[in-house]
Amino acid sequence: MRIIKKLSIALLYTCFSLTMLSAENSKISTYRIENPEVFKKSYLEIHTDWDFYWGKFISPYDKNAKPDIIVSTPSDWNKYHLSDEIKKITKTGRGSGTYRLKITNLNPGTTYVFPVYKLAYTAFSIFANNILVYQSGKPAEEWKYTEAKQFFETAAFTADENGSVILTIFVSNDFYRKGGLRGAISLYEEEVYKNTFFRNATTYAIFSGILIMIIVYCLINFLLKKDKASLYLSLLILAVFSRIATSSFPILKALFPSTPFNIMLRIEYISVFFIPGFLTLYIDSLNKFIFYRVPAIIIAAPSFVFFALDLILPIRLANMAVPIMQVYMYTVIALDALLFIFSIFKERDFITTISIISLMVVALGATCDILLIHHVSFMKNIHLLIPAFVQFAFLQIVLLAYIQNKNYMKVFELNDYLHQTNQAYYRFVPKEFLELLCKKDITEISLGEYKISKAAVLSADIRNFTSTSEKLVPIQVFDMLNSYLRRIAPLIRKYHGIIEKYLGDGIIAIFPESAESALNCAIEMQEEMIELREEFSSRGMPQIQIGIGIHYGDIIIGTAGNNDRMTEISLSKDIDIAINTESQTKQYHRPILATYEAISYAATEARKEGRKFSFSGFRIKDAPARGLFSIYNDTFENIL
């Protein structure tokens, strides 16, 4: 009896042990919701341990299968502590497996949802308890037969009467460089998710709208002003937008659900490939001195090489190149930042400061994005890439506006300089001379242009200038001449005359279409000479007198010389007549002599305007047949 009793006890112990072992083997990794009321207003991102089964899909009904390993998610199976034989496969990212987790303390009968875009690499099926609630592509235990697809959708399940759910996820990957459960499950109640999705969609739409407007602005600026900096900035922001539209908030997938997964990946890679290249070219277009030792195009070249490879290589090889490009991107950003920092010691200006701040913002956003890709917690898993690049784009617009404002100010300064230069040129080439040739400014003048016009010609000359100047030192001669010209030249302009040329002590002036103006000018010139002689007397300088000859007729005005040196010139026998008339003032000792043509046309002018033509003067009796008239008034004597 004792033997039977002992055997019975041993049997019971064995059964109890087996029962306990079976219970231990069937235990599933569990995550308990601490406060289920959080789902009423917000969501919960589940970071916890999951059961993982390598190389096989465990049936959702099988609750007794023992996991190969317990893993924390999100994570990549490339780094799981598995056997060396398995690691030969997992280190490439390829493979298949099952993830399982039990979630408890949910609200019974409540429907929960979670986003599934990029939840796992690269195809997966999700079971809630025993029900298939979502499938992305076609996962396969034989990973070679995986059909990868991704959709911007959600998986939904309803908690059982106990407020729990067992999630079983089949995952397989045939080409991506990583494998596993890449994203954490963000759990929402259904209605809360709808509201959250609307807010997120609005936020990303605003961000995207800002980026698109900046892109369009930069492209228009480039097309209108041929500004390469605007072109590079637009392409840089477009590269960033490609990342947003395919990864952070996949608008492209939402708008075009049938877009193949590999195409979405290639578009996503554009940001990694293009950012270093266009960033470098953009910086170089703003600050040429930054890359004066190494041409910017050499630093940027790998971007465009890798982009070409992204287009032509099989998707797996293109995917394998991404880590290399990430290292290259960080190297370029760091190099650009260092070059800017070094440049501060040479030139501290607004452009350099804004550029450095911009690069720091970009570096922070890129760092956050890459660390999140590698499942490293950074700043509470806040996605900084989009706001970082929006701020970057905004700062660049501020920078471009600042540069354009400086350019506008330079234009204004240049206009002022050109105005001053033109005024200086007008001292040599009268503006009225350009108007006679129907030109706006001196830049329009070309060699050989001419025009025939009617005009009165005034010739004035200082009497006995040679003998007078011989008694003076050179500086006194120039002082005497300039004092004389400062008084006479304004009078010619007053009567709308043009000083055609200075002939040492002589002046040739043209009065287009007006002989009467020339006569009035001559009279006032002689009146001015009275005051000038009084000034010279007070300064102990010689008394000077001038003779003036006036004629009216045809003149030819134009340009002569060669392409390297040209001047304005006036030609005609009527100019010679005016000069000869002036020389005759010596013979007849008269201050002003005018030809019959000048007097006749002046009288005609007066009659046309309904005025009486009246000048004090008389005809020189023994003058040539043409006729000469002596003009004077009571202010100055009629004897020279």
PEUR-V729508 format. One record per backbone hydrogen bond with DSSP energy under -0.5 kcal/mol. NH is the residue of the N-H (numbers start at 0). CO is the residue of the C=O. If there is no record, write none. Layout:
BEGIN
<<NH,CO> <NH,CO>>
END
This chain:
BEGIN
<<4,0> <5,1> <6,2> <7,3> <8,4> <9,5> <10,6> <11,7> <12,8> <13,9> <14,10> <15,11> <16,12> <17,13> <18,14> <19,15> <20,16> <21,17> <22,18> <23,19> <24,20> <25,21> <26,23> <30,101> <32,30> <32,103> <33,31> <37,34> <38,35> <39,36> <40,37> <41,37> <43,186> <45,43> <45,184> <46,44> <47,45> <49,70> <50,99> <51,68> <52,97> <53,51> <54,95> <55,52> <57,55> <61,58> <62,60> <67,51> <68,51> <70,49> <70,68> <72,47> <73,180> <74,180> <76,178> <77,178> <78,75> <79,76> <81,79> <86,82> <87,83> <88,85> <89,85> <90,86> <91,88> <92,89> <93,88> <94,172> <96,170> <97,52> <98,168> <99,50> <100,166> <101,28> <102,100> <102,164> <103,30> <105,162> <107,105> <108,158> <109,106> <111,156> <112,187> <113,154> <115,152> <116,152> <118,115> <120,179> <122,171> <123,135> <124,169> <125,133> <126,167> <127,130> <128,126> <128,165> <129,127> <130,127> <132,125> <132,130> <133,125> <135,123> <136,134> <137,146> <142,140> <144,141> <145,142> <146,137> <147,145> <148,121> <152,150> <154,113> <156,111> <158,109> <159,163> <162,159> <164,102> <166,100> <166,164> <167,126> <167,165> <168,98> <169,124> <170,96> <171,122> <172,94> <179,120> <181,179> <182,118> <184,45> <185,183> <186,43> <186,184> <187,112> <188,38> <189,110> <192,188> <193,189> <194,190> <195,191> <196,192> <197,193> <198,194> <199,195> <200,196> <201,197> <202,198> <203,199> <204,200> <205,201> <206,202> <207,203> <208,204> <209,205> <210,206> <211,207> <212,208> <213,209> <214,210> <215,211> <216,212> <217,213> <218,214> <219,215> <220,216> <221,217> <222,218> <223,219> <224,220> <225,221> <226,220> <227,225> <229,226> <230,226> <231,227> <232,228> <233,229> <234,230> <235,231> <236,232> <237,233> <238,234> <239,235> <240,236> <241,237> <242,238> <242,239> <243,239> <244,240> <245,241> <246,242> <247,242> <248,243> <249,246> <250,248> <251,244> <252,244> <253,249> <254,250> <255,251> <258,255> <263,259> <264,260> <265,261> <266,262> <267,263> <268,264> <269,265> <269,266> <270,266> <270,267> <271,267> <272,268> <273,269> <274,270> <275,271> <276,272> <277,273> <278,274> <279,275> <280,276> <281,277> <282,278> <283,279> <284,280> <285,281> <286,282> <289,286> <290,286> <291,288> <297,294> <298,294> <299,295> <300,296> <301,297> <302,299> <303,299> <303,300> <304,300> <305,301> <306,302> <307,303> <308,304> <309,305> <310,306> <311,307> <312,308> <317,313> <318,314> <319,315> <320,316> <321,318> <324,320> <325,321> <326,322> <327,323> <328,324> <329,325> <330,326> <331,327> <332,328> <333,329> <334,330> <335,331> <336,332> <337,333> <338,334> <339,335> <340,336> <341,337> <342,338> <343,339> <343,340> <344,340> <344,341> <345,342> <346,342> <348,346> <352,348> <353,349> <354,350> <355,351> <356,352> <357,353> <358,354> <359,355> <360,356> <361,357> <362,358> <363,359> <364,360> <365,361> <366,362> <367,363> <368,364> <369,365> <370,366> <371,367> <372,368> <373,369> <374,371> <375,370> <376,374> <380,377> <381,377> <381,378> <383,381> <387,383> <388,384> <389,385> <390,386> <391,387> <392,388> <393,389> <394,390> <395,391> <396,392> <397,393> <398,394> <399,395> <400,396> <401,397> <402,398> <403,399> <404,400> <405,401> <406,402> <407,403> <408,404> <409,405> <410,406> <411,407> <412,408> <413,409> <414,410> <415,411> <416,412> <417,413> <418,414> <419,415> <420,416> <421,417> <422,418> <423,419> <424,420> <425,421> <426,422> <426,423> <427,424> <428,424> <429,427> <433,429> <434,430> <435,431> <436,432> <437,434> <438,433> <443,440> <444,441> <448,445> <450,556> <452,554> <454,552> <455,510> <456,550> <457,508> <458,548> <459,506> <460,546> <461,504> <462,544> <464,461> <467,463> <468,464> <469,465> <470,467> <471,468> <475,472> <476,472> <477,473> <478,474> <479,475> <480,476> <481,477> <482,478> <483,479> <484,480> <485,481> <486,482> <486,483> <487,483> <488,484> <490,486> <490,487> <491,487> <492,488> <493,489> <494,490> <495,492> <496,491> <497,509> <499,497> <499,507> <500,507> <502,505> <504,502> <505,502> <506,459> <507,500> <508,457> <508,506> <509,497> <510,455> <511,509> <512,453> <513,510> <517,513> <518,514> <519,515> <520,516> <521,517> <522,518> <523,519> <524,520> <525,521> <526,522> <527,523> <528,524> <529,525> <529,526> <530,526> <531,527> <532,528> <533,529> <534,530> <535,531> <536,532> <537,533> <538,534> <539,536> <540,535> <546,460> <547,590> <548,458> <549,592> <550,456> <552,454> <554,452> <555,570> <556,450> <556,554> <557,568> <558,448> <559,566> <561,564> <566,559> <568,557> <570,555> <573,553> <574,571> <575,571> <576,572> <577,573> <578,574> <579,575> <580,576> <581,577> <582,578> <583,579> <584,581> <585,582> <586,582> <587,583> <588,584> <589,584> <592,547> <593,628> <594,549> <595,626> <598,594> <599,595> <600,596> <601,597> <602,598> <603,599> <604,600> <605,601> <606,602> <607,603> <608,604> <609,606> <610,605> <612,610> <613,611> <615,631> <616,614> <617,629> <619,627> <620,618> <622,619> <626,623> <628,593> <629,617> <630,591> <630,628> <631,615> <632,635> <639,588>>
END
